[in-house]
Amino acid sequence: MTDRTPATKPEAQLATYFAKYEPARAKLGKALRAKLRARLPGFFEIVYVYENQDALVISYSPTEQGYEGLCGIALYPDSVKLFFGQGARLSKSDPHKLLQGSGKTVRHVVLASAADFDRAEIEALVAAALKLAKLTPDPKAKGAVIIKAEAQKQRASRAKLAARPAAASRKAKARR
């Protein structure tokens, strides 16, 4: 008899997503996940898989909505990024100019090791993001892992099917 608890379904699914990356990248992603869980207790981990970008994204949100995420990690085949949902607004809190990106809201920092997360400049960005969002992590709160990957696939499939008849009818009209 072992004293391990069986993995929950979301944890097992998440493990399969990490397994798609080369071992060093997966190890870094898992280490950063552990650090973010410790830093943001009670936050929900919203998991997305973007197959067209080969990306695994875990958003840390005070709600069950990923778009309300404070920050998150994104694993790509060639890098791991710590992103901030309101990164554009955090630029003032980034004297070291670590934040990268040009989107309207999101900015990121490329992390080469788990130790990068422990740098004072990164902690300052996380603290500034919490302050900006007016959030205080609650160690007693219970977050959860929410897998959105399957819902993404279903939405994409429905969108593709819905677009198909319209495209076919446009082609038919063009032939007339």
C-alpha positions in Angstrom: 0.0 0.0 0.0 1.4 3.4 -1.0 0.5 6.6 0.6 0.0 8.4 -2.7 -3.4 9.7 -3.5 -4.6 8.9 -7.0 -4.3 11.8 -9.5 -7.5 13.7 -10.1 -8.9 13.7 -13.6 -7.8 17.4 -14.3 -4.3 16.6 -12.8 -4.0 13.5 -15.0 -5.0 15.5 -18.1 -2.6 18.3 -17.2 0.2 15.6 -16.9 -0.5 14.4 -20.4 -0.2 18.0 -21.7 3.1 18.5 -20.0 4.3 15.1 -21.4 4.0 16.5 -24.9 7.1 18.8 -24.3 10.7 17.8 -24.1 11.6 16.7 -20.6 13.6 19.8 -19.6 10.8 22.2 -20.8 8.1 20.1 -19.0 10.2 20.1 -15.8 10.5 23.9 -15.9 6.8 24.3 -16.6 5.9 22.0 -13.6 8.4 23.9 -11.3 6.9 27.3 -12.3 3.4 25.9 -11.8 4.4 24.9 -8.2 5.9 28.3 -7.6 2.8 30.1 -8.9 0.5 27.9 -6.8 2.5 28.7 -3.7 2.5 32.4 -4.5 -1.2 32.6 -5.5 -3.0 30.2 -3.1 -6.7 29.8 -3.8 -6.5 30.9 -7.4 -8.0 28.8 -10.1 -5.7 27.2 -12.6 -7.4 27.5 -16.0 -5.7 25.2 -18.6 -5.7 25.9 -22.3 -4.0 24.1 -25.2 -3.3 26.0 -28.3 -2.4 23.4 -30.8 -1.8 25.8 -33.7 1.0 27.4 -31.5 2.1 24.2 -29.7 1.3 26.1 -26.5 0.2 25.0 -23.1 -1.2 27.9 -21.1 -2.1 27.9 -17.4 -3.9 31.1 -16.3 -4.1 31.9 -12.6 -7.4 33.6 -11.9 -9.4 34.6 -8.8 -12.5 33.3 -10.6 -13.2 30.3 -12.9 -12.7 32.6 -15.9 -9.3 32.5 -17.6 -9.7 35.9 -19.1 -9.8 37.3 -15.6 -6.4 35.8 -14.9 -3.8 37.8 -13.0 -0.9 36.0 -14.6 0.1 32.6 -16.0 2.6 30.4 -17.7 2.8 29.5 -21.3 5.0 26.6 -22.5 6.1 26.6 -26.1 8.5 24.2 -27.8 11.3 26.8 -27.6 10.5 28.8 -24.5 8.5 29.3 -21.3 6.9 32.6 -20.6 5.4 34.2 -17.5 2.6 36.4 -18.7 0.6 39.1 -17.0 -3.0 39.7 -18.0 -2.7 43.5 -17.4 0.9 43.6 -18.4 0.5 46.8 -20.5 -0.7 48.6 -17.4 2.2 47.1 -15.4 4.9 48.7 -17.6 5.1 51.6 -15.1 6.0 49.0 -12.4 8.8 47.5 -14.5 11.9 49.7 -14.1 14.1 46.8 -15.4 12.1 46.7 -18.6 11.5 42.9 -18.4 8.0 42.9 -19.8 7.9 42.0 -23.5 5.1 42.1 -26.1 3.0 44.6 -27.9 -0.6 43.5 -27.4 -3.2 45.8 -26.0 -3.1 44.2 -22.5 -0.9 41.1 -22.1 2.9 41.3 -21.6 5.3 38.5 -20.7 8.7 37.7 -19.4 10.7 34.7 -20.8 12.0 32.5 -18.0 14.9 30.2 -18.6 14.9 28.5 -15.2 12.7 28.1 -12.1 15.1 30.3 -10.2 14.2 33.2 -12.6 10.8 33.3 -10.9 12.5 34.0 -7.6 14.2 37.1 -8.8 13.2 40.3 -6.9 12.2 42.0 -10.2 9.8 39.2 -11.0 8.3 39.2 -7.5 7.9 43.0 -7.8 5.9 42.5 -11.0 3.6 39.8 -9.4 3.1 42.1 -6.3 2.3 45.0 -8.6 -0.2 42.9 -10.6 -1.9 41.9 -7.4 -2.1 45.5 -6.3 -3.4 46.7 -9.6 -6.1 44.0 -9.5 -6.8 44.8 -5.8 -6.4 41.1 -4.9 -4.9 39.4 -1.9 -4.2 35.7 -2.1 -6.1 33.7 0.6 -4.2 30.6 1.8 -7.4 29.2 3.1 -9.3 29.4 -0.2 -9.5 26.4 -2.4 -8.8 26.9 -6.0 -9.1 24.2 -8.6 -7.6 23.0 -11.9 -10.1 23.7 -14.7 -9.3 22.1 -18.1 -10.6 24.2 -21.0 -8.7 22.4 -23.7 -11.6 20.1 -24.7 -14.1 23.0 -24.7 -11.6 24.8 -27.0 -11.6 21.9 -29.4 -15.4 21.7 -29.4 -15.8 25.4 -30.1 -13.2 25.3 -32.9 -15.0 22.3 -34.4 -18.4 24.0 -34.2 -17.0 27.2 -35.7 -15.5 25.2 -38.6 -18.7 23.4 -39.3 -20.7 26.7 -39.1 -18.4 28.4 -41.5 -18.4 25.5 -44.0 -21.9 25.9 -45.5 -21.5 29.7 -45.8 -18.2 29.2 -47.7 -19.8 26.5 -49.9 -22.8 28.7 -50.8 -20.5 31.7 -51.6 -18.5 29.4 -54.0 -21.7 28.2 -55.6 -22.9 31.8 -56.1 -19.5 32.7 -57.5 -19.8 30.0 -60.1 -23.2 31.2 -61.4 
